[in-house]
């Protein structure tokens, strides 16, 4: 995984050292980035591979909140994080959002 902010990643790893739930978010995020990165570097567009590779990266059966934690980790620390943020927000129904959408929040009408 290529970093744009390795310190953010290192801080997240350190903070989750004794918290398996949060560590699973990091493990998922890194696994996902490791699946996407070579494909992107070979010419694939992130938006064409993100969903499929996220399912492939989920080997533990993560929750929606864990997924969002993995997304946020990558948005903040991964070299392709901004592309992921844009794809994720669009996929979550909020393409105009400037932050990272939490897709695990339910809206009841």
C-alpha positions in Angstrom: 0.0 0.0 0.0 1.4 3.3 -1.1 0.9 6.1 1.4 0.1 9.8 1.1 0.1 10.1 4.9 2.0 7.2 6.5 1.8 9.0 9.9 -2.0 8.8 9.9 -1.8 5.1 9.1 0.8 4.5 11.8 -1.2 6.4 14.4 -4.3 4.3 13.5 -2.4 1.1 13.8 -1.0 2.1 17.2 -4.4 3.3 18.5 -6.0 0.0 17.5 -3.3 -2.4 18.8 -5.4 -3.8 21.6 -8.8 -3.3 20.0 -9.7 -6.1 17.6 -12.8 -4.4 16.2 -10.8 -1.4 15.1 -7.9 -3.5 14.0 -10.3 -5.4 11.7 -11.1 -2.0 10.0 -7.4 -1.5 9.3 -6.8 -5.0 8.1 -9.7 -4.7 5.7 -8.6 -1.4 4.4 -5.0 -2.5 3.8 -6.2 -5.7 2.1 -8.6 -3.7 -0.1 -5.9 -1.2 -1.1 -3.5 -4.0 -1.8 -6.1 -5.6 -4.2 -6.9 -2.3 -6.0 -3.4 -0.7 -6.2 -1.9 -3.1 -8.8 -5.0 -3.0 -10.9 -5.1 0.9 -10.9 -1.4 1.0 -11.8 -2.1 -1.4 -14.7 -4.7 1.1 -16.0 -8.0 0.1 -14.3 -10.2 2.9 -13.0 -10.9 2.7 -9.3 -14.6 3.1 -9.8 -14.6 0.0 -12.0 -12.9 -2.3 -9.5 -13.7 -0.8 -6.0 -16.9 -2.8 -5.3 -15.6 -6.1 -6.5 -12.3 -5.8 -4.6 -14.1 -4.6 -1.4 -16.0 -7.9 -1.4 -12.8 -9.8 -2.1 -11.1 -8.0 0.7 -13.8 -8.8 3.2 -12.6 -12.2 4.5 -13.9 -11.7 8.0 -17.5 -10.6 7.4 -17.1 -7.0 8.4 -19.9 -4.8 9.5 -21.0 -1.6 7.7 -19.2 0.5 10.3 -16.0 -1.5 9.8 -16.3 -0.9 6.1 -16.7 2.8 6.6 -13.7 2.7 9.0 -11.6 1.0 6.3 -12.8 3.6 3.7 -11.8 6.5 6.0 -8.4 5.0 6.7 -7.7 4.8 3.0 -9.1 8.2 2.3 -6.8 9.7 4.8 -3.6 7.6 4.3 -3.6 6.0 0.8 -2.2 7.6 -2.3 -5.5 6.9 -4.1 -7.6 7.9 -1.2 -9.2 10.9 -2.8 -10.4 8.8 -5.7 -11.8 6.3 -3.3 -13.6 9.0 -1.3 -15.3 10.3 -4.5 -16.3 6.8 -5.6 -17.6 5.9 -2.1 -19.6 9.1 -1.8 -21.2 8.6 -5.2 -21.9 4.9 -4.4 -23.5 6.1 -1.1 -25.8 8.5 -2.9 -24.0 11.7 -2.0 -21.6 12.5 -4.8 -21.5 16.2 -3.9 -20.3 15.6 -0.3 -17.0 17.1 0.5 -16.1 14.8 3.4 -16.4 11.0 3.6 -20.0 9.8 3.8 -20.8 7.3 6.5 -22.9 4.8 4.5 -23.8 2.8 7.6 -26.2 5.6 8.8 -29.8 4.9 8.2 -32.3 7.6 7.3 -35.9 6.8 8.2 -38.6 8.8 6.5 
